[in-house]
Amino acid sequence: MSIQSENEYEDLLALWSDLESGLGIILGSPDSTQQFAHRVLQYDRWMQGLLQRDPDVGLYLLFQLASNSPVGYSASHSLVCAVLCHLIAGELNIPRAERDSLVHAALTMNIAMTAMQDALATQVERPSAVQQDAIRAHAVKGALMLANLGVVDAQWLDIVSGHHDDALDKIDLRTAPPATRLTRILKVVDRYAAMISPRGSRAGRSATESARSVIANASAKTDEVGHALVRAVGLCPPGTYVRLENDETAVVLRRSSLQNHPYVAIIAKTNGELIPSPRLHATADYKPKIKSALPASAVRARLNHFQILRLGAYAGQE
């Protein structure tokens, strides 16, 4: 599927935005949410339905949301992590029940610090002593909150409780029990998504820099997660920016059959001047190739994302 009309684009964008907003509401007011665990399951199904319509468009919209604004960070971050966990689960052939526990944990891992996480995203100064204590305690506290909210999936609770455990960096995924392996996946995804997103105190990193960082932080036994992440979305996922070998700027549009050689839309000339009508370019087939990834802060201009996504209909038809 590809975006054919502006109404279709606006509808799809609204669905992703509504999903993010709904998630933010239940994470921000969990005690006021009836059947909390069932609501999380509903949001998971909603997310899967949107991804099935077009995974590349979904990734494009998510990475644009995650990398351009720290506002509403907690819900946006949780949704990005859930999508990435879902895709990695497919790459690693994780059983359905384990995949569900992993994705539900990703959606709710920061429930104990939702409001504070939103505040920290826009805060310029370092976290205070009180905030640091809350950060250290939020994983275990979050699991307790979820149990009190009616979550009975022990694996879901274990993943949330342990998703900041540094001991996970040394485990061997091939021999680890399921809950430990799943927690390790969420830990890597959480770190990757946090690096891409901007803060009040810093700009977000490029997707490539973030991916290489999480792979480098892994030992030889545990880098399977980082590599599965790269296989799933690429070093430069849809919605992220790149500089081409001729110094033109492009936004990644779709993954291609050749790993890390996506379809891009060229949006700016070598001098940085925006191109009125972005051009589709297949980096797998033609030069210029991708020279480097760019952080979202490198592209300040307001883009017509419908115009760009519509080019996806022609991917593979050059």
C-alpha positions as CSV (number, residue, x, y, z in Angstrom):
1,M,0.0,0.0,0.0
2,S,1.2,3.5,-0.7
3,I,-0.2,7.0,0.0
4,Q,-2.4,8.0,-2.9
5,S,-4.3,11.1,-1.7
6,E,-3.9,13.9,0.8
7,N,-7.0,12.7,2.7
8,E,-5.6,9.2,3.0
9,Y,-2.3,10.7,4.4
10,E,-4.2,12.9,6.9
11,D,-6.4,9.9,8.0
12,L,-3.3,7.7,8.5
13,L,-1.4,10.4,10.4
14,A,-4.5,11.0,12.6
15,L,-4.7,7.3,13.4
16,W,-1.1,7.1,14.5
17,S,-1.5,10.4,16.5
18,D,-4.7,9.1,18.1
19,L,-3.0,5.9,19.1
20,E,-0.1,7.9,20.7
21,S,-2.6,10.2,22.4
22,G,-4.7,7.3,23.7
23,L,-1.6,5.6,25.1
24,G,-0.5,8.9,26.7
25,I,-3.9,9.1,28.5
26,I,-3.8,5.6,30.1
27,L,-0.1,6.0,31.0
28,G,-0.7,9.4,32.6
29,S,-3.9,8.3,34.5
30,P,-3.6,4.6,34.9
31,D,-5.8,4.5,38.1
32,S,-8.6,6.1,36.1
33,T,-8.4,3.5,33.3
34,Q,-10.9,0.7,33.5
35,Q,-9.5,-2.7,32.5
36,F,-6.0,-1.3,32.1
37,A,-4.4,-4.5,30.8
38,H,-7.2,-5.0,28.2
39,R,-6.7,-1.4,27.0
40,V,-3.0,-2.1,26.5
41,L,-3.9,-5.1,24.4
42,Q,-6.3,-3.0,22.3
43,Y,-3.6,-0.5,21.6
44,D,-1.2,-3.3,20.6
45,R,-3.8,-4.6,18.1
46,W,-4.3,-1.0,16.8
47,M,-0.6,-0.6,16.3
48,Q,-0.3,-4.0,14.5
49,G,-3.2,-3.0,12.2
50,L,-1.6,0.3,11.2
51,L,1.8,-1.5,10.6
52,Q,0.1,-4.1,8.4
53,R,-1.3,-1.3,6.2
54,D,2.2,-0.1,5.4
55,P,5.2,-0.8,7.7
56,D,7.4,1.8,5.9
57,V,4.9,4.6,6.1
58,G,4.3,3.7,9.8
59,L,8.0,3.8,10.5
60,Y,8.3,7.1,8.6
61,L,5.6,8.8,10.6
62,L,6.9,7.4,13.9
63,F,10.5,8.4,13.3
64,Q,9.4,11.9,12.3
65,L,7.3,12.2,15.5
66,A,10.1,10.8,17.7
67,S,13.0,12.8,16.3
68,N,11.4,16.2,15.8
69,S,9.8,17.1,19.2
70,P,10.3,16.2,22.8
71,V,6.6,17.1,23.6
72,G,4.6,14.2,24.9
73,Y,7.8,12.2,25.0
74,S,6.8,9.3,27.2
75,A,3.9,8.1,25.0
76,S,5.8,8.7,21.8
77,H,8.9,6.8,23.1
78,S,6.8,3.9,24.3
79,L,5.1,3.6,21.0
80,V,8.3,3.7,19.0
81,C,9.8,1.0,21.3
82,A,6.7,-1.2,21.0
83,V,6.9,-1.0,17.1
84,L,10.6,-1.8,17.1
85,C,10.1,-4.7,19.6
86,H,7.3,-6.0,17.3
87,L,9.6,-5.9,14.3
88,I,12.6,-7.5,16.1
89,A,10.3,-10.3,17.4
90,G,9.6,-11.1,13.8
91,E,13.3,-11.0,12.9
92,L,14.1,-13.4,15.7
93,N,11.1,-15.7,15.3
94,I,10.0,-15.1,18.8
95,P,6.9,-17.1,19.8
96,R,3.6,-15.2,19.8
97,A,3.0,-15.2,23.5
98,E,6.5,-14.0,24.2
99,R,6.1,-11.3,21.5
100,D,2.9,-10.1,23.3
101,S,4.6,-9.9,26.7
102,L,7.5,-7.9,25.1
103,V,5.4,-5.4,23.3
104,H,3.0,-4.9,26.2
105,A,6.1,-4.2,28.4
106,A,7.4,-1.7,25.9
107,L,4.1,0.2,25.9
108,T,4.1,0.4,29.7
109,M,7.7,0.2,30.9
110,N,7.8,3.8,32.1
111,I,4.3,4.0,33.7
112,A,5.8,4.9,37.1
113,M,7.4,8.1,35.7
114,T,5.2,9.2,32.8
115,A,4.8,12.8,33.9
116,M,8.4,13.1,35.0
117,Q,9.7,11.6,31.8
118,D,7.7,14.3,29.8
119,A,9.2,17.0,32.0
120,L,12.8,15.6,31.8
121,A,12.5,15.6,28.0
122,T,12.2,19.4,28.0
123,Q,14.4,20.1,31.0
124,V,17.8,21.7,30.2
125,E,19.5,21.1,33.6
126,R,20.6,17.7,34.9
127,P,18.1,15.6,36.8
128,S,17.8,16.6,40.4
129,A,18.6,14.1,43.3
130,V,14.8,13.5,43.7
131,Q,14.4,12.8,39.9
132,Q,17.4,10.5,39.9
133,D,15.9,8.5,42.7
134,A,12.7,8.2,40.8
135,I,14.5,7.1,37.6
136,R,16.3,4.4,39.5
137,A,13.1,3.1,41.1
138,H,10.7,3.4,38.2
139,A,11.2,-0.1,36.7
140,V,10.4,-2.0,39.9
141,K,7.7,0.5,40.9
142,G,6.2,0.2,37.4
143,A,5.9,-3.5,37.6
144,L,4.2,-3.2,41.0
145,M,1.8,-0.6,39.6
146,L,1.0,-2.9,36.7
147,A,0.3,-5.8,39.0
148,N,-2.0,-3.6,41.0
149,L,-3.8,-2.5,37.8
150,G,-4.6,-6.2,37.1
151,V,-1.7,-7.3,34.8
152,V,-1.3,-11.1,35.5
153,D,1.2,-11.8,32.8
154,A,4.3,-12.6,34.9
155,Q,6.6,-12.3,31.9
156,W,5.3,-8.8,31.1
157,L,5.9,-7.7,34.7
158,D,9.4,-9.3,34.8
159,I,10.4,-7.4,31.6
160,V,9.2,-4.1,33.0
161,S,10.9,-4.7,36.3
162,G,14.3,-5.5,34.8
163,H,14.5,-3.3,31.7
164,H,17.3,-1.2,33.2
165,D,19.3,-4.1,34.7
166,D,23.0,-3.6,33.5
167,A,23.6,-7.3,34.1
168,L,21.6,-8.0,31.0
169,D,24.4,-6.7,28.9
170,K,26.5,-9.8,29.6
171,I,23.9,-12.5,29.0
172,D,24.1,-15.0,26.2
173,L,20.8,-14.8,24.4
174,R,21.1,-18.3,23.1
175,T,20.9,-19.9,26.6
176,A,19.0,-17.2,28.5
177,P,15.4,-17.9,29.7
178,P,12.7,-16.2,27.7
179,A,11.9,-13.4,30.2
180,T,15.6,-12.5,30.4
181,R,16.0,-12.6,26.6
182,L,13.0,-10.4,26.1
183,T,14.1,-7.9,28.8
184,R,17.4,-7.6,27.0
185,I,15.6,-6.8,23.7
186,L,13.6,-4.0,25.4
187,K,16.7,-2.6,27.1
188,V,18.5,-2.3,23.7
189,V,15.4,-0.8,22.0
190,D,14.9,1.6,24.8
191,R,18.4,2.9,24.6
192,Y,18.3,3.2,20.8
193,A,15.0,5.1,20.7
194,A,16.1,7.4,23.5
195,M,19.3,8.4,21.6
196,I,17.3,9.4,18.5
197,S,14.9,11.6,20.3
198,P,15.7,15.2,21.2
199,R,15.9,16.6,24.7
200,G,15.8,20.1,26.0
201,S,19.4,19.7,26.8
202,R,20.6,18.2,23.5
203,A,19.6,17.3,19.9
204,G,18.8,13.7,19.0
205,R,21.5,11.6,17.4
206,S,21.3,10.2,13.9
207,A,19.7,6.7,13.6
208,T,23.0,5.2,12.3
209,E,25.0,6.6,15.2
210,S,22.4,5.3,17.6
211,A,22.3,1.8,16.0
212,R,26.1,1.6,16.0
213,S,26.2,2.7,19.6
214,V,23.9,0.0,20.9
215,I,25.7,-2.6,18.9
216,A,29.1,-1.4,20.2
217,N,27.8,-1.5,23.8
218,A,26.9,-5.1,23.4
219,S,29.4,-7.9,24.0
220,A,30.1,-10.5,21.3
221,K,27.5,-12.8,22.8
222,T,24.6,-10.3,23.0
223,D,24.9,-8.1,19.9
224,E,22.2,-10.3,18.2
225,V,19.5,-7.8,19.3
226,G,21.3,-4.8,17.8
227,H,21.9,-6.6,14.5
228,A,18.2,-7.8,14.5
229,L,17.2,-4.2,15.0
230,V,19.3,-3.1,12.0
231,R,17.9,-5.9,9.8
232,A,14.4,-4.9,10.8
233,V,14.5,-1.2,10.1
234,G,18.0,-0.5,8.5
235,L,20.8,1.7,9.6
236,C,18.8,4.6,8.2
237,P,15.1,3.8,8.8
238,P,12.2,5.4,7.0
239,G,11.6,8.9,8.3
240,T,15.3,9.7,9.0
241,Y,17.6,12.0,7.1
242,V,20.7,11.2,5.1
243,R,23.4,13.1,3.2
244,L,24.2,11.6,-0.2
245,E,27.7,11.3,-1.8
246,N,27.1,14.5,-3.8
247,D,26.1,16.3,-0.6
248,E,22.4,16.5,-1.5
249,T,20.1,15.9,1.5
250,A,17.4,13.2,1.5
251,V,14.8,11.6,3.7
252,V,14.5,7.9,3.8
253,L,11.2,6.7,2.3
254,R,11.2,3.0,2.0
255,R,13.4,0.0,2.7
256,S,14.5,-2.0,-0.3
257,S,15.4,-5.6,-0.9
258,L,19.1,-4.7,-0.5
259,Q,20.0,-4.2,3.2
260,N,20.8,-0.6,4.1
261,H,20.2,0.7,0.6
262,P,16.8,2.3,0.9
263,Y,14.6,4.4,-1.4
264,V,15.0,8.1,-0.5
265,A,13.4,11.3,-1.4
266,I,16.0,14.0,-2.3
267,I,14.7,17.2,-0.6
268,A,17.6,19.7,-0.7
269,K,20.4,20.7,-3.1
270,T,24.1,20.6,-2.1
271,N,23.8,24.2,-0.9
272,G,21.0,23.3,1.4
273,E,18.3,24.9,-0.7
274,L,15.0,23.0,-0.6
275,I,13.9,21.3,-3.8
276,P,10.2,22.3,-4.6
277,S,9.4,18.8,-5.8
278,P,11.4,16.0,-4.0
279,R,12.8,13.3,-6.3
280,L,12.6,9.6,-5.6
281,H,16.1,7.9,-5.7
282,A,17.0,4.2,-5.4
283,T,20.3,4.1,-3.5
284,A,20.5,0.3,-4.2
285,D,20.6,0.8,-8.0
286,Y,22.0,4.2,-8.7
287,K,24.6,6.8,-7.6
288,P,24.9,8.8,-5.5
289,K,24.9,6.4,-2.5
290,I,24.3,7.4,1.1
291,K,27.4,9.1,2.6
292,S,26.1,9.6,6.1
293,A,23.1,9.7,8.3
294,L,21.9,13.1,9.7
295,P,20.1,13.9,12.9
296,A,16.7,15.5,12.5
297,S,18.1,18.8,13.8
298,A,20.1,19.1,10.6
299,V,16.9,19.6,8.6
300,R,15.0,22.7,10.0
301,A,12.7,23.2,7.0
302,R,9.0,22.3,7.2
303,L,8.5,19.5,4.7
304,N,5.4,18.3,2.8
305,H,5.3,14.8,4.0
306,F,2.3,13.8,1.9
307,Q,4.2,14.9,-1.2
308,I,7.2,12.8,-0.1
309,L,5.3,9.7,0.9
310,R,3.3,9.7,-2.3
311,L,6.6,9.0,-4.1
312,G,6.6,5.6,-2.4
313,A,4.1,4.4,-5.0
314,Y,6.9,4.6,-7.6
315,A,9.5,2.7,-5.5
316,G,10.7,-0.3,-7.6
317,Q,9.4,1.1,-10.8
318,E,12.4,3.2,-11.9
